[in-house]
Amino acid sequence: MRIETESVSQKYGNMPVLHDISFTADAGEVVALLGPNGSGKSTLIKTIADILPPASGRVLIDGTDASAIDPIDRAKLIGYVPQYFHYTPFTTVLDTVLIGRRPYMSWSVTDEDLAVVDKSLATMHVTDLAGRFVNELSGGQRQRVFIARTLAQQPAFYLFDEPTSSLDLRHQLETVATMQNIVHEEKSCMIIALHDLNLALRYTDKVVMLKDGRVYSCGTPEKVLTEDAVRDVYGVYAEIVENAHGRFILSYAPSDV
C-alpha cells in the first residue's frame, strides 16, 4: 500500500499555501510532517485526506486518484485524526469509538464491531472511560478517545494532525510509540504532523520537512534533522546529542547563544 502526493499545490482563496509537494508513504512506514506554524502541515494532511481537493496535482492511493475512490471505500482506507475535535455533548466514549466502525456496519452492531472497539479502547488506555460522556473528559483524554475511534476504523493509512498536542509527556511518548508499533506490525502507514522534533527523530521512519509551503528536505530522520536544517527552517540553533537512550535534539533561541 502506498500514498503518493504528486506535485500537490493548495491555496485558500487566492492565497497559495502549498507548492508542488511530492513524496511517498509506504506500508510499514511512519512519516512525520515537520515545519513551523504556517508551513502547511495541517493543510497537507487535509489535502491527503481529500477534505480539501488539491488546487493542482494529485493524491494517489496505490496509483489511483484518491478523489475517484468511493467515499465508503476511502473511509476504510484512511483514518483521520484532526487537530481540533468536533463532538456531540453527552455522547459516551463507547459510542464515540463505535462510530469508527461505521464504514463496516449495515443495520446493527456485530460482535466483531464490539471486539474491535474494546481492543481500541484498551490500546489507548481509555477502557475505564467507556461509560463517561465525552464532554466530561479532559482535552488529553478526548484526544486519546478520538485516536481510539480511528483505530476502530482499522484503516490502511492513518493521517494524524498533531495528535499529541493536548497530551502530557508520558502519554505523548506512549501514543507515538504505540502507533509506531501498530504501523510496523500491521504493515499499515501513518502520516503524522508533529512539532516535537525528538518524537520524530525517535519514532518515525521518514521525515518531510516543510518551509513556506514547500518541501525543504525529505528522507530518514537522521538525514533530515540536522543542526543546519533546524536553524534554516525554525530559526533556532540546535545541537544533536547522543546517549544510552538514543539521539536527541537540543534547541536554543538565538538570544541564548
Contacts in CASP RR format, 6 or more apart in sequence:
PFRMAT RR
TARGET T0000
AUTHOR 0000-0000-0000
METHOD contacts of the structure
MODEL  1
MRIETESVSQKYGNMPVLHDISFTADAGEVVALLGPNGSGKSTLIKTIAD
ILPPASGRVLIDGTDASAIDPIDRAKLIGYVPQYFHYTPFTTVLDTVLIG
RRPYMSWSVTDEDLAVVDKSLATMHVTDLAGRFVNELSGGQRQRVFIART
LAQQPAFYLFDEPTSSLDLRHQLETVATMQNIVHEEKSCMIIALHDLNLA
LRYTDKVVMLKDGRVYSCGTPEKVLTEDAVRDVYGVYAEIVENAHGRFIL
SYAPSDV
1 26 0 8 1.000
1 27 0 8 1.000
1 61 0 8 1.000
1 62 0 8 1.000
1 156 0 8 1.000
1 157 0 8 1.000
1 187 0 8 1.000
1 188 0 8 1.000
1 189 0 8 1.000
2 24 0 8 1.000
2 25 0 8 1.000
2 26 0 8 1.000
2 27 0 8 1.000
2 60 0 8 1.000
2 61 0 8 1.000
2 62 0 8 1.000
2 63 0 8 1.000
2 189 0 8 1.000
3 24 0 8 1.000
3 25 0 8 1.000
3 48 0 8 1.000
3 59 0 8 1.000
3 60 0 8 1.000
3 61 0 8 1.000
3 66 0 8 1.000
3 157 0 8 1.000
3 189 0 8 1.000
3 191 0 8 1.000
4 22 0 8 1.000
4 23 0 8 1.000
4 24 0 8 1.000
4 25 0 8 1.000
4 59 0 8 1.000
4 60 0 8 1.000
4 63 0 8 1.000
5 21 0 8 1.000
5 22 0 8 1.000
5 23 0 8 1.000
5 24 0 8 1.000
5 44 0 8 1.000
5 47 0 8 1.000
5 48 0 8 1.000
5 57 0 8 1.000
5 58 0 8 1.000
5 59 0 8 1.000
5 60 0 8 1.000
6 22 0 8 1.000
6 57 0 8 1.000
6 58 0 8 1.000
6 59 0 8 1.000
6 60 0 8 1.000
7 20 0 8 1.000
7 21 0 8 1.000
7 22 0 8 1.000
7 56 0 8 1.000
7 57 0 8 1.000
7 58 0 8 1.000
8 18 0 8 1.000
8 20 0 8 1.000
8 21 0 8 1.000
8 22 0 8 1.000
8 44 0 8 1.000
8 47 0 8 1.000
8 54 0 8 1.000
8 56 0 8 1.000
8 57 0 8 1.000
8 58 0 8 1.000
8 59 0 8 1.000
9 16 0 8 1.000
9 18 0 8 1.000
9 19 0 8 1.000
9 20 0 8 1.000
9 21 0 8 1.000
9 54 0 8 1.000
9 55 0 8 1.000
9 56 0 8 1.000
9 57 0 8 1.000
10 16 0 8 1.000
10 17 0 8 1.000
10 18 0 8 1.000
10 43 0 8 1.000
10 44 0 8 1.000
10 47 0 8 1.000
10 52 0 8 1.000
10 54 0 8 1.000
10 55 0 8 1.000
11 17 0 8 1.000
11 18 0 8 1.000
11 55 0 8 1.000
16 55 0 8 1.000
17 40 0 8 1.000
17 43 0 8 1.000
17 213 0 8 1.000
18 40 0 8 1.000
18 43 0 8 1.000
18 44 0 8 1.000
18 47 0 8 1.000
18 55 0 8 1.000
18 213 0 8 1.000
18 214 0 8 1.000
19 212 0 8 1.000
19 213 0 8 1.000
19 214 0 8 1.000
20 214 0 8 1.000
20 215 0 8 1.000
21 44 0 8 1.000
21 210 0 8 1.000
21 213 0 8 1.000
21 214 0 8 1.000
21 215 0 8 1.000
22 215 0 8 1.000
23 31 0 8 1.000
23 206 0 8 1.000
23 208 0 8 1.000
23 215 0 8 1.000
23 218 0 8 1.000
25 31 0 8 1.000
25 157 0 8 1.000
25 189 0 8 1.000
25 190 0 8 1.000
25 191 0 8 1.000
25 206 0 8 1.000
26 189 0 8 1.000
27 156 0 8 1.000
27 187 0 8 1.000
27 188 0 8 1.000
27 189 0 8 1.000
28 183 0 8 1.000
28 184 0 8 1.000
28 187 0 8 1.000
28 188 0 8 1.000
28 189 0 8 1.000
28 205 0 8 1.000
29 183 0 8 1.000
29 189 0 8 1.000
29 190 0 8 1.000
29 205 0 8 1.000
29 206 0 8 1.000
30 179 0 8 1.000
30 180 0 8 1.000
30 183 0 8 1.000
30 184 0 8 1.000
30 189 0 8 1.000
30 190 0 8 1.000
30 192 0 8 1.000
30 203 0 8 1.000
30 204 0 8 1.000
30 205 0 8 1.000
30 206 0 8 1.000
31 189 0 8 1.000
31 190 0 8 1.000
31 191 0 8 1.000
31 192 0 8 1.000
31 204 0 8 1.000
31 205 0 8 1.000
31 206 0 8 1.000
31 207 0 8 1.000
31 208 0 8 1.000
32 192 0 8 1.000
32 193 0 8 1.000
32 194 0 8 1.000
32 199 0 8 1.000
32 200 0 8 1.000
32 204 0 8 1.000
32 206 0 8 1.000
32 207 0 8 1.000
32 208 0 8 1.000
32 221 0 8 1.000
33 41 0 8 1.000
33 44 0 8 1.000
33 45 0 8 1.000
33 191 0 8 1.000
33 192 0 8 1.000
33 193 0 8 1.000
33 194 0 8 1.000
33 208 0 8 1.000
33 210 0 8 1.000
34 41 0 8 1.000
34 193 0 8 1.000
34 194 0 8 1.000
34 195 0 8 1.000
34 197 0 8 1.000
34 200 0 8 1.000
34 207 0 8 1.000
34 208 0 8 1.000
34 209 0 8 1.000
34 210 0 8 1.000
34 224 0 8 1.000
34 225 0 8 1.000
34 233 0 8 1.000
35 41 0 8 1.000
35 195 0 8 1.000
35 209 0 8 1.000
35 210 0 8 1.000
35 211 0 8 1.000
35 233 0 8 1.000
35 234 0 8 1.000
36 211 0 8 1.000
36 233 0 8 1.000
36 234 0 8 1.000
38 213 0 8 1.000
39 210 0 8 1.000
39 211 0 8 1.000
39 212 0 8 1.000
39 213 0 8 1.000
39 233 0 8 1.000
40 210 0 8 1.000
40 213 0 8 1.000
41 161 0 8 1.000
41 162 0 8 1.000
41 193 0 8 1.000
41 210 0 8 1.000
42 83 0 8 1.000
42 161 0 8 1.000
42 162 0 8 1.000
42 193 0 8 1.000
43 52 0 8 1.000
44 193 0 8 1.000
44 210 0 8 1.000
45 80 0 8 1.000
45 159 0 8 1.000
45 160 0 8 1.000
45 161 0 8 1.000
45 191 0 8 1.000
45 193 0 8 1.000
46 52 0 8 1.000
46 161 0 8 1.000
47 53 0 8 1.000
47 54 0 8 1.000
47 59 0 8 1.000
48 59 0 8 1.000
48 66 0 8 1.000
48 78 0 8 1.000
48 159 0 8 1.000
48 191 0 8 1.000
49 78 0 8 1.000
49 79 0 8 1.000
49 80 0 8 1.000
49 159 0 8 1.000
50 59 0 8 1.000
50 66 0 8 1.000
50 67 0 8 1.000
50 74 0 8 1.000
50 78 0 8 1.000
51 80 0 8 1.000
53 67 0 8 1.000
58 65 0 8 1.000
58 66 0 8 1.000
59 65 0 8 1.000
59 66 0 8 1.000
59 67 0 8 1.000
60 66 0 8 1.000
61 69 0 8 1.000
61 77 0 8 1.000
61 78 0 8 1.000
61 157 0 8 1.000
66 74 0 8 1.000
66 78 0 8 1.000
69 77 0 8 1.000
72 103 0 8 1.000
75 102 0 8 1.000
75 103 0 8 1.000
75 153 0 8 1.000
75 155 0 8 1.000
76 103 0 8 1.000
76 104 0 8 1.000
76 153 0 8 1.000
76 154 0 8 1.000
76 155 0 8 1.000
76 156 0 8 1.000
77 155 0 8 1.000
77 156 0 8 1.000
77 157 0 8 1.000
78 155 0 8 1.000
78 156 0 8 1.000
78 157 0 8 1.000
78 159 0 8 1.000
79 150 0 8 1.000
79 153 0 8 1.000
79 155 0 8 1.000
79 157 0 8 1.000
79 158 0 8 1.000
79 159 0 8 1.000
80 150 0 8 1.000
80 159 0 8 1.000
80 160 0 8 1.000
80 161 0 8 1.000
81 146 0 8 1.000
81 147 0 8 1.000
81 150 0 8 1.000
81 158 0 8 1.000
81 159 0 8 1.000
81 160 0 8 1.000
81 161 0 8 1.000
81 163 0 8 1.000
82 161 0 8 1.000
83 161 0 8 1.000
83 162 0 8 1.000
83 165 0 8 1.000
83 193 0 8 1.000
85 142 0 8 1.000
85 143 0 8 1.000
85 146 0 8 1.000
87 96 0 8 1.000
87 134 0 8 1.000
87 135 0 8 1.000
87 142 0 8 1.000
87 146 0 8 1.000
88 134 0 8 1.000
89 133 0 8 1.000
89 134 0 8 1.000
89 135 0 8 1.000
90 133 0 8 1.000
90 135 0 8 1.000
91 133 0 8 1.000
91 134 0 8 1.000
92 130 0 8 1.000
92 131 0 8 1.000
92 132 0 8 1.000
92 133 0 8 1.000
92 134 0 8 1.000
93 121 0 8 1.000
93 126 0 8 1.000
93 129 0 8 1.000
93 130 0 8 1.000
93 131 0 8 1.000
93 132 0 8 1.000
93 133 0 8 1.000
93 134 0 8 1.000
93 137 0 8 1.000
93 145 0 8 1.000
94 117 0 8 1.000
94 121 0 8 1.000
94 130 0 8 1.000
94 131 0 8 1.000
96 134 0 8 1.000
96 145 0 8 1.000
96 146 0 8 1.000
96 149 0 8 1.000
97 117 0 8 1.000
97 120 0 8 1.000
97 121 0 8 1.000
97 145 0 8 1.000
97 148 0 8 1.000
97 149 0 8 1.000
97 152 0 8 1.000
98 109 0 8 1.000
98 113 0 8 1.000
98 114 0 8 1.000
98 117 0 8 1.000
98 152 0 8 1.000
99 149 0 8 1.000
100 149 0 8 1.000
100 150 0 8 1.000
100 152 0 8 1.000
100 153 0 8 1.000
101 109 0 8 1.000
101 113 0 8 1.000
101 116 0 8 1.000
101 117 0 8 1.000
101 152 0 8 1.000
101 153 0 8 1.000
103 153 0 8 1.000
104 113 0 8 1.000
105 113 0 8 1.000
116 152 0 8 1.000
116 154 0 8 1.000
117 152 0 8 1.000
118 127 0 8 1.000
119 151 0 8 1.000
120 148 0 8 1.000
120 149 0 8 1.000
120 151 0 8 1.000
120 152 0 8 1.000
121 127 0 8 1.000
121 129 0 8 1.000
121 130 0 8 1.000
121 148 0 8 1.000
123 148 0 8 1.000
123 151 0 8 1.000
123 178 0 8 1.000
123 182 0 8 1.000
124 144 0 8 1.000
124 145 0 8 1.000
124 147 0 8 1.000
124 148 0 8 1.000
124 151 0 8 1.000
124 175 0 8 1.000
124 178 0 8 1.000
125 144 0 8 1.000
125 174 0 8 1.000
126 141 0 8 1.000
126 144 0 8 1.000
126 145 0 8 1.000
126 148 0 8 1.000
129 137 0 8 1.000
129 141 0 8 1.000
129 145 0 8 1.000
134 142 0 8 1.000
134 145 0 8 1.000
137 145 0 8 1.000
138 166 0 8 1.000
139 166 0 8 1.000
140 166 0 8 1.000
140 167 0 8 1.000
140 168 0 8 1.000
140 171 0 8 1.000
142 166 0 8 1.000
143 163 0 8 1.000
143 164 0 8 1.000
143 165 0 8 1.000
143 166 0 8 1.000
143 167 0 8 1.000
144 167 0 8 1.000
144 171 0 8 1.000
144 175 0 8 1.000
147 160 0 8 1.000
147 163 0 8 1.000
147 175 0 8 1.000
147 179 0 8 1.000
150 158 0 8 1.000
150 160 0 8 1.000
151 182 0 8 1.000
155 188 0 8 1.000
156 188 0 8 1.000
156 189 0 8 1.000
157 188 0 8 1.000
157 189 0 8 1.000
157 190 0 8 1.000
157 191 0 8 1.000
158 179 0 8 1.000
158 183 0 8 1.000
158 188 0 8 1.000
158 189 0 8 1.000
158 190 0 8 1.000
158 191 0 8 1.000
158 192 0 8 1.000
159 190 0 8 1.000
159 191 0 8 1.000
159 192 0 8 1.000
160 179 0 8 1.000
160 190 0 8 1.000
160 191 0 8 1.000
160 192 0 8 1.000
160 193 0 8 1.000
161 193 0 8 1.000
162 193 0 8 1.000
162 194 0 8 1.000
162 195 0 8 1.000
163 175 0 8 1.000
163 192 0 8 1.000
164 171 0 8 1.000
164 172 0 8 1.000
164 175 0 8 1.000
164 176 0 8 1.000
164 194 0 8 1.000
164 196 0 8 1.000
164 199 0 8 1.000
165 195 0 8 1.000
167 175 0 8 1.000
172 196 0 8 1.000
172 199 0 8 1.000
173 199 0 8 1.000
176 192 0 8 1.000
176 199 0 8 1.000
176 203 0 8 1.000
177 203 0 8 1.000
179 190 0 8 1.000
179 192 0 8 1.000
179 203 0 8 1.000
180 190 0 8 1.000
180 203 0 8 1.000
180 204 0 8 1.000
182 188 0 8 1.000
183 189 0 8 1.000
183 190 0 8 1.000
192 204 0 8 1.000
194 200 0 8 1.000
194 204 0 8 1.000
197 225 0 8 1.000
197 230 0 8 1.000
197 249 0 8 1.000
197 251 0 8 1.000
198 248 0 8 1.000
198 249 0 8 1.000
200 207 0 8 1.000
200 221 0 8 1.000
200 225 0 8 1.000
201 221 0 8 1.000
201 222 0 8 1.000
201 225 0 8 1.000
201 247 0 8 1.000
201 248 0 8 1.000
201 249 0 8 1.000
202 221 0 8 1.000
202 246 0 8 1.000
202 247 0 8 1.000
204 221 0 8 1.000
205 220 0 8 1.000
205 221 0 8 1.000
206 218 0 8 1.000
206 219 0 8 1.000
206 220 0 8 1.000
206 221 0 8 1.000
207 217 0 8 1.000
207 218 0 8 1.000
207 219 0 8 1.000
207 220 0 8 1.000
207 221 0 8 1.000
207 223 0 8 1.000
207 224 0 8 1.000
207 225 0 8 1.000
208 215 0 8 1.000
208 217 0 8 1.000
208 218 0 8 1.000
208 219 0 8 1.000
209 215 0 8 1.000
209 216 0 8 1.000
209 217 0 8 1.000
209 218 0 8 1.000
209 224 0 8 1.000
209 225 0 8 1.000
209 229 0 8 1.000
209 233 0 8 1.000
210 216 0 8 1.000
210 233 0 8 1.000
211 232 0 8 1.000
211 233 0 8 1.000
216 229 0 8 1.000
216 232 0 8 1.000
216 233 0 8 1.000
217 223 0 8 1.000
217 224 0 8 1.000
217 229 0 8 1.000
218 224 0 8 1.000
222 247 0 8 1.000
225 240 0 8 1.000
225 249 0 8 1.000
226 240 0 8 1.000
227 237 0 8 1.000
227 238 0 8 1.000
227 239 0 8 1.000
227 240 0 8 1.000
230 236 0 8 1.000
230 237 0 8 1.000
230 238 0 8 1.000
230 249 0 8 1.000
230 251 0 8 1.000
231 237 0 8 1.000
231 238 0 8 1.000
234 251 0 8 1.000
235 254 0 8 1.000
236 251 0 8 1.000
236 252 0 8 1.000
236 253 0 8 1.000
236 254 0 8 1.000
237 251 0 8 1.000
237 252 0 8 1.000
237 253 0 8 1.000
237 254 0 8 1.000
237 256 0 8 1.000
237 257 0 8 1.000
238 249 0 8 1.000
238 250 0 8 1.000
238 251 0 8 1.000
238 252 0 8 1.000
239 249 0 8 1.000
239 250 0 8 1.000
239 252 0 8 1.000
240 247 0 8 1.000
240 248 0 8 1.000
240 249 0 8 1.000
240 250 0 8 1.000
241 247 0 8 1.000
241 248 0 8 1.000
241 249 0 8 1.000
241 250 0 8 1.000
242 248 0 8 1.000
END
